[in-house]
Amino acid sequence: MLRVYLDQNKWIDLARAATGHSSGARYVDALNAARAAAAAGTASFPLDMFRYAETGKRANERSRNDVADVMIELSRQHTMALGRDILPAEVDGALKVRYGRPGQPRQVEVFGVGARHVTKEGVTWPELDESKLRAAAGDIPERHYPEIQKIYTRLIEEQVLRAGPEVVRAAGLNPDTRHIDQQYVDYENMIGSEIRARGLAGDMIDLAVRASDLGDIRTAVTEALNRVGLTWEEFLEDLGPGGVVGFMDDLPIRYVTNVMRSAKLRQAEQKWELNDFNDILALPVAAVYCDVVVTEAQWEHRLTQGKIEARYGTKVLRSVADLADILAASPN
């Protein structure tokens, strides 16, 4: 099965094609090819946490549901884990390469079904009460109840994806994440300022970016080190400055993350934007674990520069229109 990850604006392109919008005309062939592949089970279009979040931010109900309709149809509720939940397994793998332990690195299910998978059961809802259903419709044959349970779950899952800002507020949450996004922009701007103040260039920028990222994932690395009998201090001493880049690049998702960060930090004229935060969190997982990633031009360029296809076998595209040929060439 070919796993295809679509960035938010690419889902919007397909939604426009599905609703007959004039700007979606050039994507109709891709939409038809994607529908055929999803129906045949030859391609999967997994959603991640950020597709739920960005779709839910759309205040216009019709627009939000147009996008959700296509997501529901093509994804078939296939979902993809967050990078933070995959990280422990990747750290174990890198330690195994370096130290020969742990003997059994942790494993993770990257792909699953529904919001419960992507949130590690963080999103829950009441189970179908079969006793009440039987009382209300006692003539339903027992053999039909498993299918009724599936229908109930599917409908709830659809409503989770369709939920807009008003539903999020009613649940006591703040749908506006701009303050979090701004904190990330400020952090990257601080790193960029340090790089320029120190006059870093070339490999030294790579080292600075990887070193800052190692600090960011210290908790996860320390926990993994404890499992193999090493302390953080012992690890840093063994690693040395020259080993930081190598170790961080042995963590697939972090490698892609830092390819993206390094490329942008090298170009001070390109400012960090609020939506870059979601891209930095979402695209690396897809770039490592999916077969095809369709994203905006700046990230397609940077992922191509980082030789992501050669490293992980992932095809990176900038237009969803190109999916038609990719899906047609995929073996059934």
VOKEKE-505808 format. One line per 10 residues: number of its first residue (from 1); their letters; for each residue x, y, z of C-alpha. Coordinates in steps of 0.5 Angstrom, whole numbers. Layout:
<lomis>
NUM) A) X Y Z; ...
</lomis>
This chain:
<lomis>
1) MLRVYLDQNK) 0 0 0; 3 7 -2; 2 12 4; 1 19 1; 2 25 6; -2 31 4; 0 38 7; -6 42 9; -6 47 3; -6 40 -1
11) WIDLARAATG) -12 38 2; -16 44 0; -14 44 -7; -17 37 -7; -23 40 -4; -24 45 -9; -23 40 -14; -29 36 -11; -34 42 -10; -33 44 -17
21) HSSGARYVDA) -29 51 -15; -25 54 -21; -19 54 -18; -19 46 -17; -20 44 -24; -13 43 -25; -13 38 -19; -19 34 -22; -15 28 -25; -11 27 -18
31) LNAARAAAAA) -17 27 -14; -20 22 -19; -14 18 -18; -14 18 -11; -21 16 -10; -20 10 -14; -13 8 -10; -17 9 -4; -23 5 -6; -18 0 -8
41) GTASFPLDMF) -14 0 -2; -7 1 -6; -6 8 -3; -7 10 4; -8 18 6; -6 18 13; -8 24 17; -4 27 23; -6 31 29; -4 37 25
51) RYAETGKRAN) -9 36 20; -15 35 25; -12 42 28; -12 46 22; -18 43 19; -22 45 26; -19 52 26; -23 54 20; -29 58 23; -33 57 16
61) ERSRNDVADV) -37 51 17; -38 50 10; -31 51 8; -29 46 14; -34 41 12; -31 41 5; -24 40 7; -27 34 12; -31 31 7; -25 30 2
71) MIELSRQHTM) -21 28 8; -26 23 11; -27 20 4; -19 19 2; -16 18 9; -21 12 11; -19 15 18; -12 12 17; -8 16 22; -1 17 23
81) ALGRDILPAE) 3 18 30; 6 24 33; 14 25 32; 14 26 40; 11 19 41; 16 16 35; 22 19 38; 23 14 44; 24 8 39; 28 12 34
91) VDGALKVRYG) 33 14 40; 33 6 42; 35 5 35; 41 10 35; 43 7 42; 43 0 39; 48 2 33; 52 6 38; 53 2 44; 50 -5 42
101) RPGQPRQVEV) 44 -4 47; 38 -4 49; 38 -11 47; 30 -10 45; 29 -3 42; 22 0 43; 17 -1 38; 12 4 36; 6 3 31; 7 9 26
111) FGVGARHVTK) 0 8 23; -7 6 26; -14 8 25; -18 14 28; -16 20 33; -15 15 39; -9 13 35; -6 19 33; -7 22 41; -5 15 44
121) EGVTWPELDE) -12 15 47; -12 22 49; -19 23 45; -24 19 48; -32 18 48; -37 14 51; -38 7 48; -44 5 45; -49 2 50; -51 -4 47
131) SKLRAAAGDI) -56 -5 53; -60 1 51; -60 -1 44; -63 -8 45; -68 -5 49; -70 0 44; -69 -4 38; -70 -11 41; -71 -14 34; -64 -13 31
141) PERHYPEIQK) -61 -20 30; -55 -21 35; -50 -22 29; -51 -14 27; -48 -11 33; -41 -11 31; -43 -8 25; -47 -3 29; -41 -1 33; -37 0 27
151) IYTRLIEEQV) -42 5 24; -42 9 31; -35 9 32; -34 12 25; -39 17 26; -36 19 32; -29 20 29; -32 24 23; -35 29 28; -28 30 31
161) LRAGPEVVRA) -25 32 25; -31 36 23; -31 40 30; -30 47 29; -27 53 34; -34 53 37; -34 46 39; -27 47 42; -29 53 46; -35 49 49
171) AGLNPDTRHI) -30 43 51; -26 48 55; -20 49 50; -17 55 47; -17 54 39; -13 59 38; -5 57 38; -2 63 35; 1 64 42; 5 57 42
181) DQQYVDYENM) 7 58 35; 10 65 36; 14 62 42; 17 57 37; 18 63 32; 22 67 37; 26 61 39; 28 60 32; 30 67 31; 34 67 38
191) IGSEIRARGL) 38 61 35; 39 65 28; 41 71 32; 46 67 36; 49 64 29; 50 71 26; 53 74 32; 58 68 33; 59 68 25; 58 61 24
201) AGDMIDLAVR) 58 58 17; 58 51 14; 58 45 18; 58 50 24; 51 52 23; 49 44 23; 53 43 29; 49 49 33; 42 47 30; 43 39 32
211) ASDLGDIRTA) 46 41 39; 40 46 40; 36 40 38; 39 35 43; 38 40 48; 30 40 46; 30 32 47; 34 31 53; 28 28 57; 27 23 52
221) VTEALNRVGL) 34 21 51; 36 21 58; 30 16 59; 33 12 54; 40 12 57; 38 10 64; 35 4 60; 42 2 58; 46 4 64; 48 11 62
231) TWEEFLEDLG) 48 18 65; 47 24 61; 53 27 63; 57 20 61; 53 20 54; 56 28 53; 63 26 54; 63 20 50; 59 24 44; 64 30 44
241) PGGVVGFMDD) 62 36 40; 64 32 33; 59 26 35; 53 31 36; 51 31 29; 52 24 27; 48 22 33; 42 27 32; 42 25 24; 41 17 26
251) LPIRYVTNVM) 35 19 29; 31 20 22; 25 25 24; 30 29 28; 35 29 22; 29 31 17; 27 37 22; 34 39 23; 35 39 15; 29 44 15
261) RSAKLRQAEQ) 31 48 21; 38 49 18; 36 51 11; 32 56 14; 37 59 19; 42 60 13; 38 65 10; 36 70 15; 32 74 9; 27 69 10
271) KWELNDFNDI) 23 70 16; 20 65 20; 12 65 20; 7 62 25; 5 56 21; 12 54 20; 11 51 27; 6 46 25; 10 44 19; 17 43 23
281) LALPVAAVYC) 13 38 27; 9 35 22; 13 34 15; 19 30 18; 14 24 21; 11 24 14; 18 25 10; 21 19 14; 15 14 14; 11 15 8
291) DVVVTEAQWE) 12 14 1; 10 21 -2; 9 27 1; 6 33 -2; 8 40 1; 9 47 -1; 14 50 -5; 19 52 0; 19 45 4; 19 41 -2
301) HRLTQGKIEA) 26 45 -4; 29 44 2; 27 37 3; 30 35 -4; 36 39 -2; 37 35 4; 36 28 0; 30 26 3; 28 21 -3; 35 18 -3
311) RYGTKVLRSV) 36 17 5; 28 14 6; 26 13 -1; 20 18 0; 18 22 -6; 17 30 -5; 12 34 -9; 10 41 -9; 3 40 -13; -2 35 -12
321) ADLADILAAS) -4 35 -19; 3 31 -20; -1 25 -16; -5 23 -22; 2 20 -25; 5 17 -18; -2 13 -17; -2 11 -24; 5 8 -23; 4 5 -17
331) PN) 3 -3 -17; -4 -5 -15
</lomis>
